[in-house]
Amino acid sequence: MLSGAITNQRKTLDRGISIGGILMGSSLLHDYAHHNPAIQLRSTRYTHDAHILERIDQLVAINSAVEVDLSGQVNSELAAGSYVGAIGGAVDFIRGARRSKGGLPIIALPSTAGGHSRIVARLNGPVTIARSDAVIVVTEYGVADLRGTTLNQRITKLLDIAHPEHRAALQAQLDKGDACSATA
């Protein structure tokens, strides 16, 4: 904003204003934001409201995840048996972006962590984002747009963006029936 790169003039809601819930940064940020009418902090009742978010044309919601199963279910809460975070606004922003005109609901994650695939046959934690909230999944191996796809198409798309070293094992789990109930 300070450089003029962000003006918010093309927004369909709250035109000309940056809306947020919290400011974290240096005194330069806080000094810039203090009494600045182009910056407003609002409660999560506003910032996370799907009905508000859907009114923002071309809303791009980029969330991360611990893992995504082959049916498109997302776990953003539990890793290796340890709680790593709450669901926060992930579901709110995914749903808002899905409803937004031209919006994109994105889950971005590396294909592996600690040598383990983050595209999995079956989630190892809770379902944070249901497969019915179809998203676009991105890894360093590509993009799997799950919106409007069948469960079998999702499997193919997600296998294509899994780390190549893990694809055969994922397919073997599918073949053995040890995977999510994607084909049920």
ABEGO torsion letter per residue (X at the ends): XAAGABAGAABABGBGBBBBABBBEBAAAAAAABGBAABBBBBAAAAABAAAAAABBGBBBBBBBABBBAAGBBBAABBGGBBAEBAEAAAAAAAAAAABBGBBBBBBBBABBGGBBABBABBABBBABBAABBBBBBBAAEBBBABGBBAAAAAAAAAAABBAAAAAAAAAAAAAGABBAAAX
